[in-house]
Amino acid sequence: MAATLMAIPPDAADAAPAAPGAPKAVDLRADFEASGLPEIFAQLDQEMVGLAPIKRRLRETAALLLVDRARQRFGLAVGAPTLHMSFTGNPGTGKTTLALKMAAILHRLGYVRRGHLVTVTRDDLVGQYIGHTAPKTKEVLKRAAGGVLFIDEAYYLYRPENERDYGQESIEILLQVMENQRDDLVVILAGYADRMDRFFQANPGFRSRVAHHIDFPDYGEEELLEIGERQLETMNYRLSPQAKAVFAQYIALRRGQPHFANGRSIRNALDRARLRQASRLFQRDEGPLSVDDLTVIEAEDILASRVFAGTPDSQTGDSQAGDRGTPS
Amino acid sequence: MRLTQGTFSFLPDLTDEQITAQVQYCIDQGWAVNIEFTDDPHPRNTYWDMWGLPMFDIRDAAGVMGELASCRKIYGDRYIRISGFDASHGWESVRLSFIVNRPANEPGFALERQESDGRRILYSTRAYAAQLPEGERYS
């Protein structure tokens, strides 16, 4: 955001019904520092690779909210802003992680009171029989009050093929709360872009109540490599130089295959590489192992992957349980 | 006669804002918040009817206040109280309980004297409202 001092022009301040004791000028920069946001943004830059448009968008949103807050101090009326968002993007692009950050940002800015994140899917909102849905949805809303409600794969709420589906009931309650209790909770809907589009078309009420549509781009190959290295780092592993080159190749190949889930696929690939490293270490008989032996993943651990054999992992029964595949 | 049971009962009725603050205090202490209602004001009537389940995993008072609003919508003519239950070891008991809703008209209690053997007198109190069957007492 702009780092300049910003003063409201005097005529604007006079025209407005200024609150008693209202300051003559606001230092947005100082506000920004005091809100604790710089730490969150620094954390965001540090922990999350790529996602430049998202980070910019988050900063813009934060700037808007800061300015809104400054305007309030001058008595310039602003309605409670609509903060409901929709996160669209392919699997594994960091939607949930970002929702957590969003909750923290909104909490620092004082737009949600507690700043906790409640993650739900259709199962948690929709009941199995008549009269079961409303209490379930209300229970979830009660839990999310004062924080952020993150509805993952929100399009499952609406099932046009079954006209007796109870999802509609849940949607109606959600819409009502999104409208009437805007200061109590913020709803974030997440899902794959194309299906979310269809969902919004079928439920125009949602589209108009969601102010921010944020699209998550897929990661580039270099970004994926960096993500992989960071994941290994947190687990106290590292790639040998050859392994790094091979892994870059692996990413390029894997990206072309079906059921690629960005960050999550990388994590699964690395989990399998760790498995192979463990069995390699176990089978060799060259005396005691050093710390280096235990931490370094060699090229052969990655080369053994079926991706290099030309068959996708998922079709040969290799564990892909963590991946949510492409829309069926 | 104004019913005085539980905490704050000698103060003027709490506003919604004050109730919210008290509920938030309970939540911050990690207590489960309950909403209970009754139309029998007798002081020995310990077990009131519960409105829904105890609310364990709530982070903000807004959720409880929503439940209170819906309870008032149906049982607005009865006594409603909020209690905070501390489940931690050694307590396992209600830590705070206060009335958040009362009927418009509270007729009070009659003192009944019963003469028993040897001119001994037994005293008991009976709520005037309790003469009517349950559900018709304050409407």
Interface residues (C-beta under 8 A of the other chain):
Chain A: R113 R114 H116 K138 L141 K142 R143 A145 G146 G147 Q181 D184 L185
Chain B: M55 D57 I58 R59 D60 A61 A62 G63 V64 G66 E67
